[in-house]
């Protein structure tokens, strides 16, 4: 499980997920996962280069990744999804 704490794996995973999002374009699944893995990768990279200790175990990185991805999916749906046009047939 030491691969999960490696910051390079998280940064590569974020690039792959964001590239998937570019090709699919749903703005719901791959983009929040990619952004959250980028954030976790940056936190781990900062943690490697300084004495700062935020993520101590592999389970903390997965929980943080899940929480950030859920928050990001709500933010993306609220602000970046196109609103449906009002239909004239709805009374």
C-alpha positions as CSV (number, residue, x, y, z in Angstrom):
1,X,0.0,0.0,0.0
2,X,3.0,2.3,-0.2
3,X,2.0,3.2,-3.8
4,X,-1.0,5.1,-2.5
5,X,1.2,7.5,-0.5
6,X,3.5,8.1,-3.5
7,X,2.7,11.6,-4.8
8,X,3.8,10.9,-8.3
9,X,1.1,8.2,-8.6
10,X,-1.5,10.7,-7.6
11,X,-0.3,13.3,-10.0
12,X,-0.2,10.8,-12.9
13,X,-3.7,9.5,-12.0
14,X,-5.0,13.1,-12.0
15,X,-3.6,13.7,-15.5
16,X,-5.2,10.5,-16.8
17,X,-8.6,11.2,-15.3
18,X,-8.6,14.8,-16.6
19,X,-7.7,13.5,-20.1
20,X,-10.6,11.0,-19.9
21,X,-12.8,13.9,-19.0
22,X,-11.6,15.9,-22.0
23,X,-12.7,13.0,-24.3
24,X,-15.9,12.2,-22.6
25,X,-17.1,15.6,-21.5
26,X,-19.6,14.7,-18.8
27,X,-18.2,17.1,-16.1
28,X,-19.6,14.7,-13.5
29,X,-17.4,11.7,-13.0
30,X,-13.8,12.0,-14.2
31,X,-13.2,15.7,-13.6
32,X,-14.0,15.7,-9.8
33,X,-11.9,12.6,-9.4
34,X,-9.0,14.1,-11.4
35,X,-9.1,17.4,-9.5
36,X,-9.2,15.7,-6.1
37,X,-6.4,13.4,-7.0
38,X,-4.4,16.5,-8.1
39,X,-5.0,18.1,-4.7
40,X,-4.0,14.9,-2.8
41,X,-0.9,14.6,-5.0
42,X,0.1,18.2,-4.3
43,X,-0.5,17.7,-0.6
44,X,1.7,14.6,-0.6
45,X,4.4,16.4,-2.7
46,X,4.4,19.3,-0.2
47,X,4.5,16.8,2.6
48,X,7.6,15.1,1.1
49,X,9.5,18.3,0.7
50,X,8.7,19.9,4.1
51,X,8.2,18.7,7.7
52,X,4.5,19.1,7.4
53,X,2.5,16.0,8.1
54,X,-1.1,16.0,6.9
55,X,-1.5,12.5,5.5
56,X,0.1,9.8,7.7
57,X,-1.5,6.6,6.4
58,X,-2.7,5.3,3.0
59,X,-6.3,5.3,4.3
60,X,-6.2,9.0,5.1
61,X,-5.2,9.7,1.5
62,X,-8.2,7.7,0.2
63,X,-10.6,9.3,2.5
64,X,-9.4,12.8,1.7
65,X,-9.6,11.9,-2.0
66,X,-13.2,10.7,-1.6
67,X,-14.3,13.8,0.4
68,X,-12.7,16.2,-2.0
69,X,-14.1,14.5,-5.1
70,X,-17.7,14.5,-3.6
71,X,-17.3,18.2,-2.8
72,X,-15.9,19.0,-6.2
73,X,-18.8,17.1,-8.0
74,X,-21.3,19.2,-6.1
75,X,-19.4,22.4,-6.9
76,X,-19.1,21.5,-10.6
77,X,-22.8,20.6,-10.9
78,X,-23.9,23.8,-9.2
79,X,-21.7,26.3,-11.1
80,X,-20.5,24.8,-14.3
81,X,-23.3,22.6,-15.6
82,X,-25.6,24.3,-18.1
83,X,-29.1,24.9,-16.9
84,X,-31.8,23.3,-18.8
85,X,-33.8,25.8,-20.8
86,X,-37.3,26.5,-19.7
87,X,-39.7,24.6,-21.8
88,X,-42.7,26.6,-23.1
89,X,-44.9,23.5,-22.7
90,X,-44.4,23.3,-18.9
91,X,-47.2,25.3,-17.2
